Amino acid sequence: MEQMETMQEKHEIIGDVGGPGLAIGVEFVTNRDTKEPAVEETKQILKMALEKGVIFGTTWYGEGNVIKVKPPMVTTEDEINKALSILEECISKVT
């Protein structure tokens, strides 16, 4: 969560971050004030991450602008750091 909150401070496209434990949802918006969903940008981020070997989930209900970060319990800290680094790289490229 700490790394995700740091990303939120750096990237205006991240509207909200939350969740219990390892199940984190990241909401992408085109405008933080209006909370307009950034659906196309979310799709691009998911596609880029997959091309780099990281699979993130998404919501299939609502607008489709939330990425789910839900690593298995056996994931190492290094693997989590690598996945979040790739996520941030993809966010930077899209924005």
N, C-alpha and C positions, 0 to 999 in steps of 0.2 A: 504494500500500500504506500509506503514511504516513497519508493521510486515512482509510482504512478502519480502521486500528488506533486512530486517535483516536475514530472512531465506536464502535468496540468498547468502549472505556473508558467512554463515555457511556451506552451502551444495553445493558442486561442481556440483552436478547433475542439479541444477537450472541454466539454461542458461540465461533466460530473464524473466522479470516480467513487465507487463504493462497493461494498459487499463484505460478507463474512469470511474470514480466513483466507484460503487460497482461491475462493470463488469471487472474482472481481469483475465488475461490469464497468466499461469505459464508454461514456456517451459522447458522441461526436456531433457538434453543432456548427452551423455557419455563423451564428451570432449568439454569444453567451447571454445577452439581454433578452432576446426573443425566444431563445432555445430552439430556433429553427433547425430541424434535423439535417445533418450532412450525410445523406444517404449515399450519393455517388462517391463521395470521398471515402466513406467507410468501406464500400465495395473495393475501391482501389487499394486501400491499405490492406485489407484481407488478402487480395490477390497477390500483392507484392510480398507480403509476409510468407504466403504459401510457396511462392517461387523461391524464397530464401530458406525454405525448409521448416517454417514454423506454422503450425495450424492453430488458429484461434477460432472460437465459436462466435456466433452472432445470434441476434434475436430473429425469430421468424414470425413474430407478432409485433404489433406496433409499427414503427416506421422503418426498422432495419438499420438504425444508426448506432447500435450498441454492440461493442465487441466484448466477448466474454473471455477472460483469462482464467482458465481452470486447469492448472497443471496437475498431474497425478501426484499422489502423496509421496512417491518415491523419487520425485524430481530433485536434483541437487541444486544447491545455491548457484553454482556456476551455470547450470542449464537455464535457470530462471533469469539470471543476469543476461545471458546471451539472448534469450527470447525477448526480453524487454528492450535490449539494445536494438534488436532487429525491428521491433515495433516502433521505437522512436525514430529510427532511420526511415522507415516507411512513412511515418507521419510527416517528417521533415520534407521528404520528397513530394508528397501530395500537397502540402501547404506551401 
